[in-house]
Amino acid sequence: EVVLTQSPATLSLSPGERATLSCRASESVSSSLAWYQQKPGQTPRLLIYDASNRGTGIPARFSGSGSGTDFTLTISSLEPEDFAIYYCQQRSTWPLTFGGGTKVEIK
Amino acid sequence: EVQMLESGGGLVEPGGSLRLSCAASGFTFNNFAMNWVRQAPGRGLEWVSAISGIGDLTNYADSVKGRFTVSRDNSKNTVYLQMNSLRAEDTAVYYCAKGMNDWTYFFDYWGQGTLVTVSS
């Protein structure tokens, strides 16, 4: 199966700062990668699909890039509501897999 | 408005069985793949199973293959997960998640989840 490794595990930043989250795949997944946000007690929300396309209603401060094995989620300027856990997920190969998550916490 | 409501979770002993249901509304159900994703307490997300729009294609995580069966009844807009031979490590919140379409297995809508606890 494709193993997705997210780094860092925790990112401590202040509101207004730029966040850069990484997701590395154990083999190429082309552009078949998505990013989700999950806040405590809530269900995940689709942020980015096909590596760089924003989901419905997702603010422009969220952007995704990458292809093959290396992907990045960037939050250009953190808002208070952006502190959450972020997961990547690939759909290139069965079984579908998620990364272990990156927690973005308030510094 | 897209809505999905899971049911059927609860406490079950190791080796037991449960059947989860997910009733969907607000979209043309048979045009979309449906998935089950679980999250153990305090842990990350784990994809469990997927079924295509007309139910002819199914896939499973290795951890549940041979024990879990996904199915759907498009006349009832409902997807099911039959879980047999349950183990303690199956304890999790089980989410029903809608695929973006019938061939794109990203999840654009999620139910609120149903908790399955496997314990004696």
Interface residues (C-beta under 8 A of the other chain):
Chain A: E1 A34 Y36 Q38 T43 P44 R45 L46 Y49 D50 G55 T56 I85 Y87 Q89 R91 W94 P95 L96 T97 F98 G99 G100 G101
Chain B: N35 G44 L45 E46 W47 A50 N59 Y60 A61 D62 Y95 M100 T104 Y105 F106 F107 D108 W110 G111 Q112 G113
